[in-house]
Amino acid sequence: MERADEYEIIRVILPFILLLIYIAVSSLLLPPVLFVALLSIIITYILSPVGRWIIPMAIALGFPWWYAGLTIWLLDILGALFMAWNFGYLFSLPRLGPFVERVIQRIEDILGTHPWLERFTEAALLLYVTLPIQGAGALMGSVIGRFLGIDPWRVFLIIVIGSLAGSFGMALGSDALRLLLIGNIVLGIAIIIILAGIMIAGYLSLRAIRRRRL
């Protein structure tokens, strides 16, 4: 019985220990300014719904594109590992339990708006965690996967693969855009305006669709 309890404790704390190891190694490799920025990025990514849009911010602060992508990928891996091991315990936690219930309610709303997610399940989940959708990290991906009845370790694998493609893809694209801005400011600003216009148009279209269904 004691071994079982010890194993449960290890499953809870191991992802956090691995994160602390990464932070400790980074403190030896990064200049003090970038290390403080790294802590801010980690905290922001964990506590806010900004998602992978934190990657361009990290690159703008001076991180190499691969370091920014690696950091977010690692955070997703550790988050997915924590969820695969401890999903059932989340509902009993004082503050996290109600938060997870709200996340599940949000997922039900998403599935109501996008019923195609239920038809494609694993493929849709992979697409969801790969694209830079706001809030589409390890927590939301894990809850959606479990909500759809996918095996927890398949969910973990999907998040690892999706985050690998999404994090490094966005990091590489952001760095390419940074270099473009340096080489041709007018063209770079034009691309940013076009991308912003596409995002705004997509957001307004989504709001219009939701209003029609209501």
Buried (B, 14 or more C-beta within 10 A) or exposed (E): EEEEEEEEEEBEEBBEEBBEEBBEEBEEEBEEEBBEBBEBBBEEBBEEEBBBBBBBBBBEBEBEBEBBBBBBBBBBBBBBBBBBBBBEEBEEEEEEEEEBEEBBEBBEEBBEEEEEBEEEBBEBBBBBBBBBBEEBBBBBBBBBBBBBEBEBEBBBBBBBEBBBBBBBBBBBBBBEBBEBBEEEEEEBEEBEEEEEEEEEEEEEEEEEEEEEEE
